[in-house]
């Protein structure tokens, strides 16, 4: 298969929508392309449906949010186990060989040449497309949508329904946290279930390093297992983000 015959490793929807927002979904898909293990990482189907392969439900939330904000959304079209677009190129977890108790057979013997090939074919084009979306807008604002598993194997349950992640730039994060915390039915994570400071990750690359207003939102994946739930969460987040942006005055 030639490069021209291969499909793009991402999808952009609503590229001409007028809002300042740019919505990203780094782990939108569990697809394994044919040029990686013949389209099979060697994992059982149930593993490919878990959080280790993609962010369950996040694509639907990102699409609904983008529609509600009248903004473009970019969604990766390859599994994070192929190569993780939310990691820097020098991150040791860029290509996982074991994840949450599962060995990834097709990655066990992947060498530096194979990592470079996957970077060139999947990781870098995705990031160039984000850069192009941002460059096409005046005064852009970046929002990354992710989901997280309620519990890793052998670890305590995670109580949060939604988390807001950020590093040093709190312009959007703090007013968004305030809006979410005002919702009586939500347990909200402040830089939970992960820290928002991961040098080289997608938000660092396109937000922190460029100075764009930005925030990352994580929704617990058992809350967004259906299309209706994903749409509801996207529509619920949209006015909160708009309000946060007004308060931030950026």
C-alpha positions in Angstrom: 0.0 0.0 0.0 1.4 3.4 -1.0 1.3 6.4 1.2 -1.2 8.0 -1.1 -3.5 5.0 -0.7 -3.4 5.0 3.1 -6.1 6.8 5.0 -5.2 9.7 7.1 -4.5 8.8 10.8 -7.1 11.3 12.0 -10.5 12.8 11.2 -11.4 16.5 11.3 -15.1 17.4 11.6 -16.5 20.9 11.3 -13.2 22.5 10.1 -15.2 25.6 8.9 -17.1 26.1 12.1 -16.5 29.7 13.3 -15.9 29.4 17.1 -12.5 30.0 18.6 -12.5 26.6 20.2 -10.4 23.7 18.8 -11.5 20.4 20.3 -9.0 17.5 20.3 -9.6 13.8 21.1 -6.1 12.1 21.2 -7.4 8.6 22.0 -10.6 8.5 19.9 -10.1 5.1 18.2 -9.1 1.6 18.9 -8.3 0.9 15.2 -5.1 -1.0 14.4 -4.0 -0.2 10.8 -3.0 -3.0 8.4 0.6 -2.0 8.5 0.8 -2.7 12.2 0.7 -6.4 12.9 -1.6 -6.9 9.9 -4.3 -4.9 11.7 -4.0 -6.9 14.9 -1.8 -6.2 18.0 -2.3 -9.8 19.2 -4.6 -8.8 22.0 -8.0 -10.5 22.6 -11.0 -8.5 21.5 -12.0 -7.7 25.1 -8.7 -5.9 25.7 -9.2 -3.8 22.5 -12.4 -2.6 24.0 -10.8 -1.5 27.2 -9.2 1.8 28.1 -5.8 0.4 27.3 -6.6 0.6 23.6 -8.5 4.0 23.5 -10.5 6.4 25.6 -13.9 4.7 25.7 -16.7 7.2 24.9 -14.4 10.2 24.5 -14.9 10.6 20.7 -18.7 10.9 21.2 -18.3 13.5 23.9 -15.8 15.5 21.8 -18.1 15.4 18.8 -21.1 16.6 20.8 -19.1 19.3 22.5 -17.7 20.5 19.2 -21.2 20.7 17.8 -22.6 22.6 20.8 -19.7 25.1 20.7 -19.9 25.3 16.8 -16.2 24.4 16.8 -14.0 22.0 14.9 -12.9 18.7 16.4 -9.9 16.5 15.5 -10.0 12.8 16.4 -7.2 10.3 16.1 -7.9 7.2 14.0 -5.4 4.8 15.5 -5.2 3.0 18.8 -3.0 4.5 21.5 -1.3 1.1 21.5 -0.1 1.7 18.0 1.7 4.8 19.2 0.4 7.3 21.8 -0.3 10.7 20.3 -0.6 12.1 23.8 3.1 11.5 24.6 6.2 13.3 23.5 8.5 11.5 21.1 11.0 10.8 23.8 8.5 9.6 26.4 9.2 6.0 27.5 5.4 5.3 27.4 5.1 6.4 23.7 4.8 2.7 22.6 3.5 0.5 25.4 4.6 -3.1 25.6 2.6 -3.9 28.8 -0.4 -1.9 29.9 -2.7 -2.5 32.9 -1.8 -6.2 33.1 -1.9 -6.9 29.4 1.1 -7.7 27.2 0.9 -6.2 23.7 2.4 -8.9 21.5 2.8 -6.8 18.4 4.8 -4.3 20.4 7.1 -6.6 22.3 9.9 -6.6 19.7 9.3 -3.1 18.2 12.7 -1.5 17.8 13.8 2.1 17.2 13.2 1.8 13.4 9.6 0.6 14.0 9.0 3.4 16.5 10.3 6.0 14.0 8.0 4.5 11.3 4.9 4.8 13.4 5.9 8.3 14.5 6.2 9.3 10.8 3.0 7.6 9.7 0.7 8.3 12.6 1.9 10.5 15.4 3.4 13.4 13.5 0.7 13.8 10.9 -1.9 14.0 13.7 0.0 16.8 15.4 0.6 18.7 12.2 -3.2 18.6 11.6 -3.8 20.1 15.1 -1.3 22.8 14.3 -3.1 23.6 11.1 -6.5 23.8 12.8 -5.1 26.1 15.4 -3.4 28.3 12.8 -6.6 28.7 10.8 -8.4 30.4 13.7 -8.1 33.8 15.2 -7.3 33.8 18.9 -7.8 30.0 19.3 -8.6 28.2 22.5 -7.7 24.5 23.0 -9.8 21.8 24.8 -8.6 18.2 24.9 -11.3 15.5 25.7 -10.2 12.2 27.3 -11.9 9.5 29.4 -10.5 7.4 32.2 -11.2 4.0 33.6 -13.0 3.7 37.0 -10.3 1.4 38.3 -6.9 0.1 37.3 -6.2 -3.6 38.1 -5.2 -4.0 41.7 -5.7 -0.3 42.5 -8.4 1.6 44.4 -11.6 2.8 42.6 -11.6 6.3 41.3 -14.4 8.4 42.8 -14.3 11.3 40.3 -17.0 11.7 37.6 -15.0 14.3 35.7 -11.5 15.8 36.1 -9.9 19.0 34.9 -6.2 18.8 34.1 -3.8 21.7 33.7 -0.2 22.7 34.4 0.9 26.3 35.2 -1.7 28.0 33.0 -4.9 28.1 35.1 -6.8 30.7 33.1 -9.5 28.2 31.8 -9.0 25.4 34.3 -9.9 27.3 37.5 -13.2 28.9 36.3 -14.2 25.5 34.7 -13.5 23.8 38.0 -15.7 26.3 39.8 -18.5 25.7 37.4 -18.2 21.9 37.7 -18.0 22.0 41.5 -21.2 23.9 41.6 -23.0 20.9 40.2 -24.3 18.9 43.2 -24.3 15.5 41.5 -20.6 15.6 40.4 -17.4 14.5 42.2 -14.8 16.7 40.4 -11.1 16.0 40.2 -8.7 18.9 40.3 -5.7 17.5 38.4 -7.2 14.1 38.9 -7.0 11.2 38.1 -3.7 12.4 36.6 -1.5 15.5 36.9 -2.0 17.9 34.0 1.8 18.5 33.8 3.3 16.0 31.4 6.1 17.6 29.4 5.8 16.8 25.7 2.2 15.6 25.8 -0.4 17.0 23.3 -1.6 19.8 25.6 1.9 20.8 26.5 2.9 20.9 22.9 -0.1 22.8 21.5 -1.1 24.8 24.6 1.6 25.3 27.2 4.5 25.8 24.8 2.5 28.1 22.5 0.8 30.1 25.2 -2.7 29.3 24.0 -5.5 29.2 26.6 -6.1 25.5 27.1 -7.6 22.8 29.4 -8.0 19.0 29.4 -11.2 17.4 30.5 -11.4 13.7 31.6 -14.8 12.0 32.0 -15.0 8.6 33.7 -15.7 6.1 31.0 -18.5 4.2 32.7 -20.6 7.4 32.5 -20.3 7.7 28.7 -20.8 4.2 27.5 -23.7 5.0 25.3 -24.2 7.6 22.5 -26.9 9.3 24.5 -24.6 9.7 27.5 -21.8 11.0 25.3 -24.1 13.6 23.8 -25.4 14.6 27.2 -21.9 15.1 28.6 -20.8 17.1 25.5 -23.8 19.4 25.8 -23.4 19.7 29.5 -19.7 20.8 29.2 -20.3 23.3 26.4 -21.9 26.1 28.4 -19.5 25.6 31.3 -16.5 26.0 29.0 -18.1 29.1 27.4 -18.7 30.6 30.8 -15.1 29.8 31.9 -13.8 31.5 28.8 -15.8 34.6 29.5 -14.5 34.7 33.1 -10.9 34.1 31.9 -11.1 37.1 29.5 -8.5 35.7 27.2 
